[in-house]
């Protein structure tokens, strides 16, 4: 059974099928956040600091750190900015980090200053990427996210995406990298654009767990892209992918609805022994006015509640 070990300077986390779901906080990422990107270019990291603290407080297991600001400043030097951001975050919070970049030189620069055992995000099945990233993974003895696309792009065929994942695992083995240090991203497609996107992911996760024996992750909110009330879709998706075998996700832990689904799935999946974390998190929870318990159902004519009503009630 795959057990992917990540660590900060003093804290070790295991990603695995028998472990609580690993929540990788997504907020330290200027992609699509022009204000944050502009701040980072200017050397203003107050939002980065606030996002780091808020995500850990909300229950993030790890934090993803991305410094790709080229959409705002094409001349920005990503290696230097990523190093600065990473050093700042790891001094501020004591959780494992994910080094998120598509620039090989930025990944290597960050690995040189990273404390503990970070996760590298990411490598694809493209030959150029495999040859550039896998030697770094071996050299620094760190795990890596393997994204299931190659030179042909992202296939809509889940069998093709599985084949790309298998190729990456096999190529990593050629470098002496164990399968437990490969965390596969099967690529979640927007359900609004592809009606079978959810079913594809569930099928892929089953195969990745049972045939390759690898841990998995995804950009969770991709599933709801383009739809209204996205967080409802995201929240429903969480327990379904966990039940299918997913062991981590890059997501926003500051969304209570989504984190509640993570905690509940851990309880039902047997990775929250004796419901301990659930109880500690929610024992003082007060429902909002909109979420208040419904009144007890009226008594039936014979003075007894129906069988189903008797089993529901205020605590349902």
Short mmCIF file of the C-alpha atoms (twelve columns), coordinates in Angstrom:
data_MODEL
# 
_entry.id   MODEL 
# 
loop_
_atom_site.group_PDB 
_atom_site.id 
_atom_site.type_symbol 
_atom_site.label_atom_id 
_atom_site.label_alt_id 
_atom_site.label_comp_id 
_atom_site.label_asym_id 
_atom_site.label_seq_id 
_atom_site.Cartn_x 
_atom_site.Cartn_y 
_atom_site.Cartn_z 
_atom_site.pdbx_PDB_model_num 
ATOM 1   C CA . UNK A 1   0.000   0.000  0.000   1 
ATOM 2   C CA . UNK A 2   1.468   3.329  -1.108  1 
ATOM 3   C CA . UNK A 3   2.579   5.662  1.663   1 
ATOM 4   C CA . UNK A 4   3.887   8.981  0.349   1 
ATOM 5   C CA . UNK A 5   5.851   10.836 3.017   1 
ATOM 6   C CA . UNK A 6   6.016   14.632 2.983   1 
ATOM 7   C CA . UNK A 7   7.455   16.804 5.722   1 
ATOM 8   C CA . UNK A 8   8.130   20.323 6.943   1 
ATOM 9   C CA . UNK A 9   11.137  21.114 9.106   1 
ATOM 10  C CA . UNK A 10  9.590   19.306 12.090  1 
ATOM 11  C CA . UNK A 11  6.324   17.712 10.966  1 
ATOM 12  C CA . UNK A 12  5.869   14.562 8.893   1 
ATOM 13  C CA . UNK A 13  2.661   13.706 7.042   1 
ATOM 14  C CA . UNK A 14  1.766   10.452 5.286   1 
ATOM 15  C CA . UNK A 15  -0.468  10.449 2.227   1 
ATOM 16  C CA . UNK A 16  -2.071  7.049  1.850   1 
ATOM 17  C CA . UNK A 17  -5.211  4.989  1.463   1 
ATOM 18  C CA . UNK A 18  -5.305  4.300  5.193   1 
ATOM 19  C CA . UNK A 19  -4.695  7.941  6.133   1 
ATOM 20  C CA . UNK A 20  -6.998  10.948 6.509   1 
ATOM 21  C CA . UNK A 21  -7.563  12.759 3.229   1 
ATOM 22  C CA . UNK A 22  -4.706  15.186 2.560   1 
ATOM 23  C CA . UNK A 23  -5.942  18.728 1.925   1 
ATOM 24  C CA . UNK A 24  -3.377  20.758 -0.051  1 
ATOM 25  C CA . UNK A 25  -4.262  24.438 0.285   1 
ATOM 26  C CA . UNK A 26  -4.435  26.127 -3.125  1 
ATOM 27  C CA . UNK A 27  -4.557  29.830 -2.230  1 
ATOM 28  C CA . UNK A 28  -0.891  30.802 -2.574  1 
ATOM 29  C CA . UNK A 29  -1.134  30.963 -6.340  1 
ATOM 30  C CA . UNK A 30  -1.318  34.156 -8.423  1 
ATOM 31  C CA . UNK A 31  -2.816  32.356 -11.424 1 
ATOM 32  C CA . UNK A 32  -6.113  34.092 -12.111 1 
ATOM 33  C CA . UNK A 33  -5.499  36.495 -9.205  1 
ATOM 34  C CA . UNK A 34  -4.079  39.624 -10.839 1 
ATOM 35  C CA . UNK A 35  -4.121  41.614 -7.600  1 
ATOM 36  C CA . UNK A 36  -2.064  38.973 -5.799  1 
ATOM 37  C CA . UNK A 37  0.314   38.669 -8.747  1 
ATOM 38  C CA . UNK A 38  0.861   42.446 -8.796  1 
ATOM 39  C CA . UNK A 39  1.507   42.461 -5.043  1 
ATOM 40  C CA . UNK A 40  4.094   39.690 -5.335  1 
ATOM 41  C CA . UNK A 41  5.879   41.461 -8.191  1 
ATOM 42  C CA . UNK A 42  6.038   44.592 -6.035  1 
ATOM 43  C CA . UNK A 43  7.457   42.614 -3.109  1 
ATOM 44  C CA . UNK A 44  4.256   42.835 -1.060  1 
ATOM 45  C CA . UNK A 45  3.589   39.447 0.561   1 
ATOM 46  C CA . UNK A 46  0.882   40.410 3.047   1 
ATOM 47  C CA . UNK A 47  -1.801  38.485 1.157   1 
ATOM 48  C CA . UNK A 48  0.501   35.462 0.880   1 
ATOM 49  C CA . UNK A 49  1.054   35.529 4.635   1 
ATOM 50  C CA . UNK A 50  -2.648  35.942 5.371   1 
ATOM 51  C CA . UNK A 51  -3.574  33.094 3.004   1 
ATOM 52  C CA . UNK A 52  -0.951  30.803 4.551   1 
ATOM 53  C CA . UNK A 53  -2.197  31.386 8.087   1 
ATOM 54  C CA . UNK A 54  -5.883  31.183 7.143   1 
ATOM 55  C CA . UNK A 55  -5.507  27.903 5.281   1 
ATOM 56  C CA . UNK A 56  -3.619  26.206 8.103   1 
ATOM 57  C CA . UNK A 57  -6.171  27.487 10.606  1 
ATOM 58  C CA . UNK A 58  -8.947  26.073 8.417   1 
ATOM 59  C CA . UNK A 59  -7.375  22.604 8.480   1 
ATOM 60  C CA . UNK A 60  -5.036  22.371 5.468   1 
ATOM 61  C CA . UNK A 61  -2.651  19.424 5.736   1 
ATOM 62  C CA . UNK A 62  -0.185  20.994 3.287   1 
ATOM 63  C CA . UNK A 63  0.154   24.243 1.339   1 
ATOM 64  C CA . UNK A 64  0.790   24.582 -2.380  1 
ATOM 65  C CA . UNK A 65  3.189   27.445 -3.199  1 
ATOM 66  C CA . UNK A 66  3.146   28.949 -6.695  1 
ATOM 67  C CA . UNK A 67  4.866   32.146 -7.874  1 
ATOM 68  C CA . UNK A 68  3.981   32.201 -11.567 1 
ATOM 69  C CA . UNK A 69  3.295   35.914 -12.104 1 
ATOM 70  C CA . UNK A 70  4.172   36.183 -15.792 1 
ATOM 71  C CA . UNK A 71  0.568   37.062 -16.681 1 
ATOM 72  C CA . UNK A 72  1.188   40.372 -14.878 1 
ATOM 73  C CA . UNK A 73  4.924   40.754 -15.436 1 
ATOM 74  C CA . UNK A 74  6.384   38.690 -18.317 1 
ATOM 75  C CA . UNK A 75  9.866   39.758 -17.219 1 
ATOM 76  C CA . UNK A 76  9.536   38.456 -13.677 1 
ATOM 77  C CA . UNK A 77  12.160  35.912 -12.639 1 
ATOM 78  C CA . UNK A 78  10.168  32.981 -11.304 1 
ATOM 79  C CA . UNK A 79  13.031  31.068 -9.598  1 
ATOM 80  C CA . UNK A 80  13.919  34.017 -7.342  1 
ATOM 81  C CA . UNK A 81  10.287  34.851 -6.579  1 
ATOM 82  C CA . UNK A 82  9.389   31.229 -5.834  1 
ATOM 83  C CA . UNK A 83  12.368  30.890 -3.477  1 
ATOM 84  C CA . UNK A 84  11.398  34.072 -1.631  1 
ATOM 85  C CA . UNK A 85  7.778   32.987 -1.325  1 
ATOM 86  C CA . UNK A 86  8.675   29.470 -0.209  1 
ATOM 87  C CA . UNK A 87  11.121  30.666 2.440   1 
ATOM 88  C CA . UNK A 88  8.567   33.124 3.791   1 
ATOM 89  C CA . UNK A 89  5.803   30.534 4.017   1 
ATOM 90  C CA . UNK A 90  7.917   27.823 5.636   1 
ATOM 91  C CA . UNK A 91  9.056   30.277 8.309   1 
ATOM 92  C CA . UNK A 92  5.455   31.270 8.990   1 
ATOM 93  C CA . UNK A 93  3.696   27.880 9.185   1 
ATOM 94  C CA . UNK A 94  4.867   24.386 10.082  1 
ATOM 95  C CA . UNK A 95  3.151   22.220 7.481   1 
ATOM 96  C CA . UNK A 96  4.662   20.400 4.480   1 
ATOM 97  C CA . UNK A 97  4.720   22.390 1.252   1 
ATOM 98  C CA . UNK A 98  4.115   21.640 -2.405  1 
ATOM 99  C CA . UNK A 99  6.514   23.400 -4.808  1 
ATOM 100 C CA . UNK A 100 4.264   24.338 -7.724  1 
ATOM 101 C CA . UNK A 101 5.913   25.423 -10.974 1 
ATOM 102 C CA . UNK A 102 6.194   24.480 -14.625 1 
ATOM 103 C CA . UNK A 103 9.672   26.024 -14.755 1 
ATOM 104 C CA . UNK A 104 12.419  23.470 -14.080 1 
ATOM 105 C CA . UNK A 105 14.932  26.066 -12.868 1 
ATOM 106 C CA . UNK A 106 12.382  27.410 -10.384 1 
ATOM 107 C CA . UNK A 107 11.708  23.927 -9.009  1 
ATOM 108 C CA . UNK A 108 15.408  23.256 -8.533  1 
ATOM 109 C CA . UNK A 109 16.006  26.629 -6.886  1 
ATOM 110 C CA . UNK A 110 13.137  25.971 -4.478  1 
ATOM 111 C CA . UNK A 111 14.347  22.452 -3.672  1 
ATOM 112 C CA . UNK A 112 17.698  23.892 -2.602  1 
ATOM 113 C CA . UNK A 113 16.081  25.971 0.163   1 
ATOM 114 C CA . UNK A 114 13.087  23.808 1.063   1 
ATOM 115 C CA . UNK A 115 13.007  22.344 4.556   1 
ATOM 116 C CA . UNK A 116 11.855  18.808 5.211   1 
ATOM 117 C CA . UNK A 117 10.475  16.794 2.299   1 
ATOM 118 C CA . UNK A 118 8.280   18.881 -0.021  1 
ATOM 119 C CA . UNK A 119 6.063   17.603 -2.812  1 
ATOM 120 C CA . UNK A 120 7.042   18.762 -6.309  1 
ATOM 121 C CA . UNK A 121 4.138   19.834 -8.509  1 
ATOM 122 C CA . UNK A 122 4.716   18.577 -11.184 1 
ATOM 123 C CA . UNK A 123 5.945   16.365 -14.024 1 
ATOM 124 C CA . UNK A 124 4.000   15.335 -17.123 1 
ATOM 125 C CA . UNK A 125 4.429   12.459 -19.556 1 
ATOM 126 C CA . UNK A 126 6.253   14.702 -22.036 1 
ATOM 127 C CA . UNK A 127 9.745   13.378 -22.711 1 
ATOM 128 C CA . UNK A 128 11.349  16.781 -22.165 1 
ATOM 129 C CA . UNK A 129 9.686   17.116 -18.760 1 
ATOM 130 C CA . UNK A 130 10.519  13.565 -17.700 1 
ATOM 131 C CA . UNK A 131 14.184  14.075 -18.508 1 
ATOM 132 C CA . UNK A 132 14.295  17.428 -16.714 1 
ATOM 133 C CA . UNK A 133 12.265  16.710 -13.559 1 
ATOM 134 C CA . UNK A 134 12.859  13.061 -12.672 1 
ATOM 135 C CA . UNK A 135 16.619  13.512 -12.042 1 
ATOM 136 C CA . UNK A 136 15.746  16.308 -9.571  1 
ATOM 137 C CA . UNK A 137 13.243  14.065 -7.807  1 
ATOM 138 C CA . UNK A 138 15.921  11.393 -7.412  1 
ATOM 139 C CA . UNK A 139 18.643  13.859 -6.378  1 
ATOM 140 C CA . UNK A 140 16.587  15.525 -3.649  1 
ATOM 141 C CA . UNK A 141 14.637  12.371 -2.679  1 
ATOM 142 C CA . UNK A 142 11.221  14.029 -2.823  1 
ATOM 143 C CA . UNK A 143 7.813   12.915 -4.125  1 
ATOM 144 C CA . UNK A 144 6.294   14.358 -7.291  1 
ATOM 145 C CA . UNK A 145 2.848   14.964 -8.772  1 
ATOM 146 C CA . UNK A 146 2.525   13.146 -12.118 1 
ATOM 147 C CA . UNK A 147 0.021   14.806 -14.423 1 
ATOM 148 C CA . UNK A 148 -1.639  12.471 -16.927 1 
ATOM 149 C CA . UNK A 149 -0.939  14.329 -20.147 1 
ATOM 150 C CA . UNK A 150 1.892   14.209 -22.664 1 
ATOM 151 C CA . UNK A 151 2.928   15.742 -26.000 1 
ATOM 152 C CA . UNK A 152 -0.508  14.953 -27.437 1 
ATOM 153 C CA . UNK A 153 -2.244  17.073 -24.789 1 
ATOM 154 C CA . UNK A 154 -5.020  16.040 -22.421 1 
ATOM 155 C CA . UNK A 155 -6.956  13.075 -23.752 1 
ATOM 156 C CA . UNK A 156 -10.695 12.777 -23.221 1 
ATOM 157 C CA . UNK A 157 -10.191 9.002  -23.101 1 
ATOM 158 C CA . UNK A 158 -9.549  7.872  -19.494 1 
ATOM 159 C CA . UNK A 159 -7.676  4.801  -20.742 1 
ATOM 160 C CA . UNK A 160 -5.169  7.056  -22.487 1 
ATOM 161 C CA . UNK A 161 -4.715  9.128  -19.324 1 
ATOM 162 C CA . UNK A 162 -4.107  5.916  -17.373 1 
ATOM 163 C CA . UNK A 163 -1.489  4.852  -19.915 1 
ATOM 164 C CA . UNK A 164 0.325   8.178  -19.490 1 
ATOM 165 C CA . UNK A 165 0.309   7.760  -15.702 1 
ATOM 166 C CA . UNK A 166 1.680   4.238  -16.055 1 
ATOM 167 C CA . UNK A 167 4.420   5.527  -18.361 1 
ATOM 168 C CA . UNK A 168 5.487   8.127  -15.777 1 
ATOM 169 C CA . UNK A 169 5.582   5.538  -12.985 1 
ATOM 170 C CA . UNK A 170 7.682   3.210  -15.147 1 
ATOM 171 C CA . UNK A 171 10.077  5.957  -16.226 1 
ATOM 172 C CA . UNK A 172 10.453  7.054  -12.596 1 
ATOM 173 C CA . UNK A 173 11.384  3.486  -11.681 1 
ATOM 174 C CA . UNK A 174 14.208  3.680  -14.249 1 
ATOM 175 C CA . UNK A 175 15.658  6.473  -12.112 1 
ATOM 176 C CA . UNK A 176 15.226  4.455  -8.911  1 
ATOM 177 C CA . UNK A 177 12.164  6.429  -7.816  1 
ATOM 178 C CA . UNK A 178 9.598   4.290  -6.016  1 
ATOM 179 C CA . UNK A 179 5.920   4.282  -6.987  1 
ATOM 180 C CA . UNK A 180 5.060   5.513  -3.486  1 
ATOM 181 C CA . UNK A 181 6.762   8.804  -4.382  1 
ATOM 182 C CA . UNK A 182 4.551   9.318  -7.423  1 
ATOM 183 C CA . UNK A 183 1.239   11.078 -6.740  1 
ATOM 184 C CA . UNK A 184 -0.839  10.880 -9.910  1 
ATOM 185 C CA . UNK A 185 -3.177  13.647 -11.026 1 
ATOM 186 C CA . UNK A 186 -5.695  11.919 -13.326 1 
ATOM 187 C CA . UNK A 187 -6.873  15.354 -14.544 1 
ATOM 188 C CA . UNK A 188 -10.366 16.376 -13.522 1 
ATOM 189 C CA . UNK A 189 -12.300 17.863 -16.441 1 
ATOM 190 C CA . UNK A 190 -15.160 20.391 -16.006 1 
ATOM 191 C CA . UNK A 191 -18.436 18.527 -15.627 1 
ATOM 192 C CA . UNK A 192 -20.248 21.419 -17.319 1 
ATOM 193 C CA . UNK A 193 -18.287 20.807 -20.511 1 
ATOM 194 C CA . UNK A 194 -18.027 17.009 -20.313 1 
ATOM 195 C CA . UNK A 195 -20.948 15.205 -18.758 1 
ATOM 196 C CA . UNK A 196 -18.896 12.057 -18.111 1 
ATOM 197 C CA . UNK A 197 -16.057 13.887 -16.321 1 
ATOM 198 C CA . UNK A 198 -17.015 12.582 -12.889 1 
ATOM 199 C CA . UNK A 199 -17.451 9.006  -14.067 1 
ATOM 200 C CA . UNK A 200 -14.101 9.143  -15.854 1 
ATOM 201 C CA . UNK A 201 -12.299 10.223 -12.703 1 
ATOM 202 C CA . UNK A 202 -13.942 7.534  -10.587 1 
ATOM 203 C CA . UNK A 203 -12.891 4.870  -13.106 1 
ATOM 204 C CA . UNK A 204 -9.348  6.220  -13.282 1 
ATOM 205 C CA . UNK A 205 -8.967  6.356  -9.515  1 
ATOM 206 C CA . UNK A 206 -10.016 2.730  -9.188  1 
ATOM 207 C CA . UNK A 207 -7.385  1.667  -11.725 1 
ATOM 208 C CA . UNK A 208 -4.654  3.896  -10.295 1 
ATOM 209 C CA . UNK A 209 -5.192  2.415  -6.851  1 
ATOM 210 C CA . UNK A 210 -5.633  -1.217 -7.829  1 
ATOM 211 C CA . UNK A 211 -3.341  -1.537 -10.843 1 
ATOM 212 C CA . UNK A 212 -0.559  0.980  -10.148 1 
ATOM 213 C CA . UNK A 213 -0.888  1.244  -6.364  1 
ATOM 214 C CA . UNK A 214 -0.202  4.982  -6.356  1 
ATOM 215 C CA . UNK A 215 -1.568  7.891  -4.388  1 
ATOM 216 C CA . UNK A 216 -3.552  10.524 -6.236  1 
ATOM 217 C CA . UNK A 217 -4.434  14.210 -6.216  1 
ATOM 218 C CA . UNK A 218 -6.289  16.732 -8.368  1 
ATOM 219 C CA . UNK A 219 -7.262  20.355 -8.749  1 
ATOM 220 C CA . UNK A 220 -10.591 19.761 -7.056  1 
ATOM 221 C CA . UNK A 221 -12.475 22.853 -8.220  1 
ATOM 222 C CA . UNK A 222 -11.859 21.997 -11.885 1 
ATOM 223 C CA . UNK A 223 -14.941 19.776 -11.713 1 
ATOM 224 C CA . UNK A 224 -17.262 22.763 -11.205 1 
ATOM 225 C CA . UNK A 225 -15.601 25.256 -13.556 1 
ATOM 226 C CA . UNK A 226 -18.131 27.412 -15.398 1 
ATOM 227 C CA . UNK A 227 -21.101 26.400 -13.248 1 
ATOM 228 C CA . UNK A 228 -23.092 28.489 -10.751 1 
ATOM 229 C CA . UNK A 229 -22.892 27.636 -7.040  1 
ATOM 230 C CA . UNK A 230 -19.603 25.826 -7.628  1 
ATOM 231 C CA . UNK A 231 -18.998 24.934 -3.998  1 
ATOM 232 C CA . UNK A 232 -22.060 22.691 -3.896  1 
ATOM 233 C CA . UNK A 233 -20.633 20.622 -6.766  1 
ATOM 234 C CA . UNK A 234 -17.182 20.593 -5.165  1 
ATOM 235 C CA . UNK A 235 -18.587 19.456 -1.825  1 
ATOM 236 C CA . UNK A 236 -20.517 16.581 -3.420  1 
ATOM 237 C CA . UNK A 237 -17.445 15.559 -5.430  1 
ATOM 238 C CA . UNK A 238 -15.187 15.206 -2.377  1 
ATOM 239 C CA . UNK A 239 -16.672 12.082 -0.713  1 
ATOM 240 C CA . UNK A 240 -17.196 10.483 -4.118  1 
ATOM 241 C CA . UNK A 241 -13.548 10.756 -5.148  1 
ATOM 242 C CA . UNK A 242 -12.380 9.693  -1.684  1 
ATOM 243 C CA . UNK A 243 -14.579 6.594  -1.902  1 
ATOM 244 C CA . UNK A 244 -13.080 5.917  -5.337  1 
ATOM 245 C CA . UNK A 245 -9.529  6.012  -3.960  1 
ATOM 246 C CA . UNK A 246 -8.272  9.601  -4.153  1 
ATOM 247 C CA . UNK A 247 -5.929  10.406 -1.279  1 
ATOM 248 C CA . UNK A 248 -5.317  14.154 -1.615  1 
ATOM 249 C CA . UNK A 249 -6.546  17.237 -3.448  1 
ATOM 250 C CA . UNK A 250 -5.408  20.769 -4.131  1 
ATOM 251 C CA . UNK A 251 -8.379  22.780 -2.893  1 
ATOM 252 C CA . UNK A 252 -9.509  25.749 -0.821  1 
ATOM 253 C CA . UNK A 253 -9.691  24.706 2.847   1 
ATOM 254 C CA . UNK A 254 -11.320 28.020 3.754   1 
ATOM 255 C CA . UNK A 255 -14.626 26.804 2.322   1 
ATOM 256 C CA . UNK A 256 -16.434 25.284 5.353   1 
ATOM 257 C CA . UNK A 257 -18.881 23.297 3.225   1 
ATOM 258 C CA . UNK A 258 -16.059 21.531 1.413   1 
ATOM 259 C CA . UNK A 259 -13.986 20.895 4.539   1 
ATOM 260 C CA . UNK A 260 -17.036 19.458 6.286   1 
ATOM 261 C CA . UNK A 261 -17.277 16.894 3.494   1 
ATOM 262 C CA . UNK A 262 -13.594 16.014 3.934   1 
ATOM 263 C CA . UNK A 263 -14.037 15.455 7.673   1 
ATOM 264 C CA . UNK A 264 -17.229 13.450 7.145   1 
ATOM 265 C CA . UNK A 265 -15.611 11.290 4.466   1 
ATOM 266 C CA . UNK A 266 -12.708 10.551 6.827   1 
ATOM 267 C CA . UNK A 267 -15.201 9.359  9.438   1 
ATOM 268 C CA . UNK A 268 -17.078 7.138  6.994   1 
ATOM 269 C CA . UNK A 269 -13.886 5.879  5.353   1 
ATOM 270 C CA . UNK A 270 -12.456 4.747  8.684   1 
ATOM 271 C CA . UNK A 271 -9.523  7.191  8.725   1 
ATOM 272 C CA . UNK A 272 -10.855 9.220  11.665  1 
ATOM 273 C CA . UNK A 273 -10.663 6.652  14.496  1 
ATOM 274 C CA . UNK A 274 -13.533 6.895  16.978  1 
ATOM 275 C CA . UNK A 275 -14.690 10.029 15.124  1 
ATOM 276 C CA . UNK A 276 -12.103 11.909 17.199  1 
ATOM 277 C CA . UNK A 277 -11.285 14.662 14.731  1 
ATOM 278 C CA . UNK A 278 -14.955 15.125 13.828  1 
ATOM 279 C CA . UNK A 279 -15.907 15.542 17.474  1 
ATOM 280 C CA . UNK A 280 -13.058 17.960 18.203  1 
ATOM 281 C CA . UNK A 281 -13.956 20.031 15.125  1 
ATOM 282 C CA . UNK A 282 -17.734 20.143 15.458  1 
ATOM 283 C CA . UNK A 283 -18.764 19.455 19.057  1 
ATOM 284 C CA . UNK A 284 -19.354 23.169 19.680  1 
ATOM 285 C CA . UNK A 285 -20.797 23.803 16.218  1 
ATOM 286 C CA . UNK A 286 -23.888 25.995 16.102  1 
ATOM 287 C CA . UNK A 287 -25.966 25.772 12.926  1 
ATOM 288 C CA . UNK A 288 -26.692 29.036 11.151  1 
ATOM 289 C CA . UNK A 289 -30.242 30.316 10.858  1 
ATOM 290 C CA . UNK A 290 -30.468 28.973 7.317   1 
ATOM 291 C CA . UNK A 291 -29.191 25.596 8.433   1 
ATOM 292 C CA . UNK A 292 -31.294 25.284 11.576  1 
ATOM 293 C CA . UNK A 293 -32.899 21.956 12.280  1 
ATOM 294 C CA . UNK A 294 -36.366 21.448 10.882  1 
ATOM 295 C CA . UNK A 295 -39.277 21.110 13.347  1 
ATOM 296 C CA . UNK A 296 -40.226 17.597 14.396  1 
ATOM 297 C CA . UNK A 297 -42.748 15.981 12.051  1 
ATOM 298 C CA . UNK A 298 -46.390 15.954 13.126  1 
ATOM 299 C CA . UNK A 299 -47.776 12.864 14.796  1 
ATOM 300 C CA . UNK A 300 -49.711 10.421 12.663  1 
ATOM 301 C CA . UNK A 301 -53.462 9.989  13.207  1 
ATOM 302 C CA . UNK A 302 -52.934 7.052  15.521  1 
ATOM 303 C CA . UNK A 303 -50.618 9.045  17.810  1 
ATOM 304 C CA . UNK A 304 -47.403 7.443  16.463  1 
ATOM 305 C CA . UNK A 305 -44.806 8.861  14.111  1 
ATOM 306 C CA . UNK A 306 -44.124 6.963  10.921  1 
ATOM 307 C CA . UNK A 307 -41.100 4.667  10.964  1 
ATOM 308 C CA . UNK A 308 -38.965 6.981  8.765   1 
ATOM 309 C CA . UNK A 309 -39.897 10.126 10.733  1 
ATOM 310 C CA . UNK A 310 -39.004 8.447  14.007  1 
ATOM 311 C CA . UNK A 311 -35.505 7.785  12.708  1 
ATOM 312 C CA . UNK A 312 -34.883 11.365 11.551  1 
ATOM 313 C CA . UNK A 313 -35.781 14.328 13.705  1 
ATOM 314 C CA . UNK A 314 -33.806 17.317 14.911  1 
ATOM 315 C CA . UNK A 315 -30.402 15.678 14.846  1 
ATOM 316 C CA . UNK A 316 -30.580 14.514 11.219  1 
# 
